[in-house]
Amino acid sequence: MEPPYLYDILLVFILSATLAPLSTTAIILGLGPMKFQHSVTMSQTNLTEFQPKNWPSNLTSIDLSGKNLAGKIPTSIGNLLHLQNLSLASNSLTGPIPDFMSAMHELVHIDLSSNQLSGTVPKFIAEIKNLKFLNLEKNKFNGVLPFNESLISRLVVFKIGRNHDLCYNHTTVSQDMKLGISPCDKYGLPIAKPMAKYSLNDCDCDDTDVKPLKRHEHKHPRQVVLALAIVLSCVFFVIIILVVLSKCKG
């Protein structure tokens, strides 16, 4: 009998060759037999939905970035307690970050950037001890960022910009960290930043990269009048002295 892992290799090869040129609206796959598979990466595909019936429980890496995935993050991912890398970036995923991710304690790399995820950033992310890479930028998160400066400093990569309704607590996070989001006011809402006299709609950059134009400082009209009065007084005083001197010589 051939070693079991040969079936896994053959299945992965067939799966990659089949999906590479495929453009469809929904694919439902059963990955249960892939007992020796530790990584799933889909490349050169255009999927709007990817709904595996059974992920292999020993998976450590999933990369489905840039595949036009829509809908919520699949609940079946929550059973992958050994997952270390989860990349779902550059899709059209919606809804909040699911609570089941709180049980995925071995996560090291989370990339959910460039989606349409909403809701608040969950506090349990701060309790994932092995986490080193966290990218949540370019989504629709709101509320107060539940991380303090010590947690952010522990991460090797942390990106949270371009979430315009999200803000950070300026008493626990320094403005020097330049997160790309605004500090919160006393109501937990983003403090509006002073805008420049040009539009930022077409700017593909973080808020921290945009510097407002410097306004030209104009002197107050009263200061101008006062300066002119002083000059005229000095001229008048000089004229008087010259007149007095001329009379004395005469």
C-alpha beads as a LAMMPS data file, in Angstrom:
LAMMPS data file: protein, C-alpha beads

250 atoms
249 bonds

1 atom types
1 bond types

-500.0 500.0 xlo xhi
-500.0 500.0 ylo yhi
-500.0 500.0 zlo zhi

Masses

1 110.0

Atoms # bond

1 1 1 0.000 0.000 0.000
2 1 1 1.331 3.472 -0.858
3 1 1 2.119 5.859 2.030
4 1 1 -0.919 7.979 2.973
5 1 1 0.899 11.246 2.411
6 1 1 1.161 10.477 -1.328
7 1 1 -2.604 10.819 -1.562
8 1 1 -2.370 14.218 0.122
9 1 1 0.310 15.391 -2.306
10 1 1 -1.739 14.154 -5.251
11 1 1 -4.891 15.847 -3.945
12 1 1 -3.089 19.165 -3.447
13 1 1 -1.628 18.932 -6.956
14 1 1 -5.037 18.246 -8.504
15 1 1 -6.654 20.994 -6.409
16 1 1 -4.061 23.580 -7.505
17 1 1 -4.223 22.580 -11.168
18 1 1 -8.021 22.659 -11.161
19 1 1 -8.557 25.955 -9.358
20 1 1 -5.769 27.970 -10.993
21 1 1 -7.737 29.060 -14.083
22 1 1 -11.141 28.847 -12.420
23 1 1 -13.534 31.756 -11.988
24 1 1 -16.712 30.857 -10.127
25 1 1 -19.143 32.161 -7.529
26 1 1 -19.017 29.379 -4.991
27 1 1 -16.820 26.382 -4.236
28 1 1 -17.465 23.873 -1.488
29 1 1 -14.603 21.505 -0.782
30 1 1 -14.167 18.630 1.609
31 1 1 -10.616 18.703 2.936
32 1 1 -11.057 16.063 5.596
33 1 1 -8.883 13.342 3.982
34 1 1 -5.843 15.661 3.882
35 1 1 -4.535 14.472 7.230
36 1 1 -0.924 15.382 6.508
37 1 1 -1.566 18.790 4.968
38 1 1 -0.297 21.688 7.112
39 1 1 -0.815 24.620 4.754
40 1 1 -3.523 25.773 2.345
41 1 1 -2.727 28.507 -0.175
42 1 1 -4.957 29.465 -3.084
43 1 1 -3.259 31.402 -5.876
44 1 1 -4.465 32.683 -9.233
45 1 1 -8.081 32.042 -8.352
46 1 1 -11.142 34.252 -8.362
47 1 1 -13.504 32.945 -5.712
48 1 1 -16.357 34.836 -4.122
49 1 1 -16.971 32.094 -1.561
50 1 1 -14.778 29.347 -0.185
51 1 1 -16.603 27.023 2.182
52 1 1 -14.630 23.923 3.189
53 1 1 -16.752 21.304 4.881
54 1 1 -13.899 20.036 7.021
55 1 1 -10.555 21.737 7.414
56 1 1 -7.723 19.356 8.418
57 1 1 -7.388 19.835 12.173
58 1 1 -3.596 20.003 11.991
59 1 1 -3.462 22.981 9.606
60 1 1 -0.975 25.650 10.681
61 1 1 -1.314 28.101 7.780
62 1 1 -4.153 29.419 5.607
63 1 1 -3.580 32.061 2.916
64 1 1 -6.661 33.070 0.931
65 1 1 -5.685 36.688 0.329
66 1 1 -6.811 38.512 -2.776
67 1 1 -9.422 35.971 -3.883
68 1 1 -12.566 38.166 -3.945
69 1 1 -14.020 36.278 -0.984
70 1 1 -17.306 37.692 0.267
71 1 1 -19.427 37.174 3.368
72 1 1 -18.277 36.558 6.900
73 1 1 -15.132 34.786 8.058
74 1 1 -16.038 31.037 7.910
75 1 1 -16.879 29.545 11.308
76 1 1 -15.106 26.325 10.356
77 1 1 -11.780 28.119 10.812
78 1 1 -12.499 28.232 14.539
79 1 1 -11.784 24.499 14.795
80 1 1 -8.169 24.983 13.722
81 1 1 -6.652 25.376 17.166
82 1 1 -3.115 24.832 15.849
83 1 1 -3.335 27.549 13.218
84 1 1 -0.401 29.969 13.296
85 1 1 -0.876 31.959 10.096
86 1 1 -4.233 33.349 8.927
87 1 1 -4.212 35.626 5.900
88 1 1 -7.531 36.742 4.422
89 1 1 -6.355 40.139 3.171
90 1 1 -7.628 42.003 0.105
91 1 1 -11.068 40.410 -0.111
92 1 1 -14.629 41.643 0.465
93 1 1 -15.254 40.054 3.851
94 1 1 -17.857 41.729 6.053
95 1 1 -19.069 41.563 9.638
96 1 1 -17.047 41.566 12.862
97 1 1 -13.995 39.552 13.807
98 1 1 -15.629 36.347 15.113
99 1 1 -15.440 35.385 18.782
100 1 1 -14.262 31.856 17.956
101 1 1 -10.814 33.270 17.190
102 1 1 -10.337 33.779 20.929
103 1 1 -9.643 30.024 21.238
104 1 1 -6.888 30.113 18.591
105 1 1 -4.027 30.687 21.014
106 1 1 -1.219 29.653 18.657
107 1 1 -1.775 32.408 16.111
108 1 1 1.402 34.282 15.229
109 1 1 0.323 36.053 12.035
110 1 1 -3.116 37.631 11.422
111 1 1 -3.742 39.637 8.262
112 1 1 -7.332 40.793 7.708
113 1 1 -6.451 44.034 5.932
114 1 1 -8.240 45.567 2.952
115 1 1 -11.685 44.093 3.623
116 1 1 -14.989 45.553 4.819
117 1 1 -14.885 44.146 8.338
118 1 1 -16.788 46.203 10.896
119 1 1 -17.606 46.391 14.581
120 1 1 -15.112 46.909 17.371
121 1 1 -11.654 45.379 17.520
122 1 1 -12.062 42.514 20.054
123 1 1 -10.106 42.609 23.304
124 1 1 -9.192 38.939 23.110
125 1 1 -6.602 39.685 20.417
126 1 1 -4.445 41.178 23.159
127 1 1 -4.505 37.811 24.950
128 1 1 -2.958 35.874 22.035
129 1 1 0.509 35.534 23.551
130 1 1 2.339 34.324 20.435
131 1 1 0.995 37.046 18.167
132 1 1 3.735 38.978 16.339
133 1 1 2.066 40.266 13.152
134 1 1 -1.322 41.997 13.160
135 1 1 -2.688 43.865 10.156
136 1 1 -6.240 45.241 10.398
137 1 1 -5.830 48.352 8.247
138 1 1 -8.270 49.497 5.558
139 1 1 -11.483 48.169 7.103
140 1 1 -14.532 49.713 8.777
141 1 1 -13.768 49.114 12.449
142 1 1 -15.113 51.607 14.972
143 1 1 -14.943 52.432 18.663
144 1 1 -11.896 52.561 20.913
145 1 1 -8.838 50.457 20.114
146 1 1 -8.561 48.063 23.109
147 1 1 -4.733 47.893 23.048
148 1 1 -2.234 49.713 25.215
149 1 1 1.229 50.856 24.240
150 1 1 3.026 47.883 25.782
151 1 1 1.035 45.418 23.669
152 1 1 1.592 47.393 20.477
153 1 1 5.317 47.609 21.193
154 1 1 5.468 43.822 21.635
155 1 1 4.238 43.241 18.087
156 1 1 6.800 43.139 15.296
157 1 1 4.242 44.486 12.778
158 1 1 1.070 46.384 13.707
159 1 1 -1.118 48.159 11.132
160 1 1 -4.472 49.700 11.994
161 1 1 -4.710 52.815 9.780
162 1 1 -7.518 53.702 7.368
163 1 1 -10.232 52.770 9.883
164 1 1 -11.756 56.229 10.043
165 1 1 -14.280 55.521 12.821
166 1 1 -11.676 53.893 15.058
167 1 1 -9.672 55.828 17.657
168 1 1 -7.156 55.156 20.432
169 1 1 -7.048 56.116 24.105
170 1 1 -4.417 58.843 24.315
171 1 1 -3.885 58.116 28.025
172 1 1 -2.605 54.591 27.306
173 1 1 -1.092 55.075 23.834
174 1 1 1.343 57.840 22.965
175 1 1 0.742 59.998 19.913
176 1 1 4.370 59.344 18.955
177 1 1 3.403 55.826 17.846
178 1 1 1.642 57.254 14.754
179 1 1 -0.976 54.551 14.345
180 1 1 -2.793 56.214 11.459
181 1 1 -5.988 56.735 13.476
182 1 1 -7.156 59.643 15.615
183 1 1 -7.151 59.825 19.420
184 1 1 -10.536 59.507 21.147
185 1 1 -12.468 62.285 22.770
186 1 1 -14.205 61.841 26.130
187 1 1 -17.118 60.129 24.382
188 1 1 -14.942 57.502 22.708
189 1 1 -15.214 59.095 19.273
190 1 1 -12.351 60.099 16.959
191 1 1 -11.135 63.653 17.438
192 1 1 -11.402 65.417 14.107
193 1 1 -8.033 66.402 12.746
194 1 1 -7.489 69.821 11.117
195 1 1 -7.856 69.327 7.385
196 1 1 -5.746 70.973 4.713
197 1 1 -7.312 73.060 1.950
198 1 1 -7.108 70.182 -0.493
199 1 1 -9.036 66.925 -0.820
200 1 1 -7.611 63.699 0.589
201 1 1 -10.090 61.414 -1.193
202 1 1 -7.537 60.303 -3.764
203 1 1 -4.669 59.986 -1.317
204 1 1 -3.553 56.353 -0.860
205 1 1 -1.740 56.974 2.380
206 1 1 -2.255 56.864 6.130
207 1 1 -3.603 59.894 7.953
208 1 1 -0.235 60.319 9.643
209 1 1 1.455 60.753 6.269
210 1 1 -0.615 63.843 5.440
211 1 1 0.634 67.165 6.700
212 1 1 -1.686 70.199 6.528
213 1 1 -0.530 73.166 4.512
214 1 1 1.023 75.961 6.534
215 1 1 -1.083 79.054 6.658
216 1 1 0.558 82.401 5.903
217 1 1 0.659 84.528 8.990
218 1 1 -0.677 88.064 8.537
219 1 1 -0.029 90.903 10.900
220 1 1 -3.016 92.317 12.715
221 1 1 -4.274 95.665 11.293
222 1 1 -3.825 97.339 14.691
223 1 1 -0.160 96.404 14.689
224 1 1 0.267 98.019 11.278
225 1 1 -1.407 101.263 12.431
226 1 1 0.722 101.363 15.568
227 1 1 3.923 100.898 13.605
228 1 1 2.947 103.629 11.176
229 1 1 2.132 106.018 14.037
230 1 1 5.534 105.416 15.602
231 1 1 7.303 106.123 12.315
232 1 1 5.352 109.361 11.737
233 1 1 6.037 110.461 15.313
234 1 1 9.749 109.935 14.816
235 1 1 9.704 111.923 11.550
236 1 1 7.754 114.754 13.189
237 1 1 10.173 114.820 16.113
238 1 1 13.163 115.039 13.769
239 1 1 11.527 117.919 11.858
240 1 1 10.962 119.855 15.101
241 1 1 14.596 119.386 16.124
242 1 1 15.798 120.603 12.724
243 1 1 13.554 123.688 12.949
244 1 1 14.807 124.515 16.437
245 1 1 18.442 124.133 15.358
246 1 1 17.924 126.347 12.347
247 1 1 16.450 129.126 14.519
248 1 1 19.319 128.862 16.959
249 1 1 21.867 129.334 14.182
250 1 1 19.959 132.329 12.878

Bonds

1 1 1 2
2 1 2 3
3 1 3 4
4 1 4 5
5 1 5 6
6 1 6 7
7 1 7 8
8 1 8 9
9 1 9 10
10 1 10 11
11 1 11 12
12 1 12 13
13 1 13 14
14 1 14 15
15 1 15 16
16 1 16 17
17 1 17 18
18 1 18 19
19 1 19 20
20 1 20 21
21 1 21 22
22 1 22 23
23 1 23 24
24 1 24 25
25 1 25 26
26 1 26 27
27 1 27 28
28 1 28 29
29 1 29 30
30 1 30 31
31 1 31 32
32 1 32 33
33 1 33 34
34 1 34 35
35 1 35 36
36 1 36 37
37 1 37 38
38 1 38 39
39 1 39 40
40 1 40 41
41 1 41 42
42 1 42 43
43 1 43 44
44 1 44 45
45 1 45 46
46 1 46 47
47 1 47 48
48 1 48 49
49 1 49 50
50 1 50 51
51 1 51 52
52 1 52 53
53 1 53 54
54 1 54 55
55 1 55 56
56 1 56 57
57 1 57 58
58 1 58 59
59 1 59 60
60 1 60 61
61 1 61 62
62 1 62 63
63 1 63 64
64 1 64 65
65 1 65 66
66 1 66 67
67 1 67 68
68 1 68 69
69 1 69 70
70 1 70 71
71 1 71 72
72 1 72 73
73 1 73 74
74 1 74 75
75 1 75 76
76 1 76 77
77 1 77 78
78 1 78 79
79 1 79 80
80 1 80 81
81 1 81 82
82 1 82 83
83 1 83 84
84 1 84 85
85 1 85 86
86 1 86 87
87 1 87 88
88 1 88 89
89 1 89 90
90 1 90 91
91 1 91 92
92 1 92 93
93 1 93 94
94 1 94 95
95 1 95 96
96 1 96 97
97 1 97 98
98 1 98 99
99 1 99 100
100 1 100 101
101 1 101 102
102 1 102 103
103 1 103 104
104 1 104 105
105 1 105 106
106 1 106 107
107 1 107 108
108 1 108 109
109 1 109 110
110 1 110 111
111 1 111 112
112 1 112 113
113 1 113 114
114 1 114 115
115 1 115 116
116 1 116 117
117 1 117 118
118 1 118 119
119 1 119 120
120 1 120 121
121 1 121 122
122 1 122 123
123 1 123 124
124 1 124 125
125 1 125 126
126 1 126 127
127 1 127 128
128 1 128 129
129 1 129 130
130 1 130 131
131 1 131 132
132 1 132 133
133 1 133 134
134 1 134 135
135 1 135 136
136 1 136 137
137 1 137 138
138 1 138 139
139 1 139 140
140 1 140 141
141 1 141 142
142 1 142 143
143 1 143 144
144 1 144 145
145 1 145 146
146 1 146 147
147 1 147 148
148 1 148 149
149 1 149 150
150 1 150 151
151 1 151 152
152 1 152 153
153 1 153 154
154 1 154 155
155 1 155 156
156 1 156 157
157 1 157 158
158 1 158 159
159 1 159 160
160 1 160 161
161 1 161 162
162 1 162 163
163 1 163 164
164 1 164 165
165 1 165 166
166 1 166 167
167 1 167 168
168 1 168 169
169 1 169 170
170 1 170 171
171 1 171 172
172 1 172 173
173 1 173 174
174 1 174 175
175 1 175 176
176 1 176 177
177 1 177 178
178 1 178 179
179 1 179 180
180 1 180 181
181 1 181 182
182 1 182 183
183 1 183 184
184 1 184 185
185 1 185 186
186 1 186 187
187 1 187 188
188 1 188 189
189 1 189 190
190 1 190 191
191 1 191 192
192 1 192 193
193 1 193 194
194 1 194 195
195 1 195 196
196 1 196 197
197 1 197 198
198 1 198 199
199 1 199 200
200 1 200 201
201 1 201 202
202 1 202 203
203 1 203 204
204 1 204 205
205 1 205 206
206 1 206 207
207 1 207 208
208 1 208 209
209 1 209 210
210 1 210 211
211 1 211 212
212 1 212 213
213 1 213 214
214 1 214 215
215 1 215 216
216 1 216 217
217 1 217 218
218 1 218 219
219 1 219 220
220 1 220 221
221 1 221 222
222 1 222 223
223 1 223 224
224 1 224 225
225 1 225 226
226 1 226 227
227 1 227 228
228 1 228 229
229 1 229 230
230 1 230 231
231 1 231 232
232 1 232 233
233 1 233 234
234 1 234 235
235 1 235 236
236 1 236 237
237 1 237 238
238 1 238 239
239 1 239 240
240 1 240 241
241 1 241 242
242 1 242 243
243 1 243 244
244 1 244 245
245 1 245 246
246 1 246 247
247 1 247 248
248 1 248 249
249 1 249 250
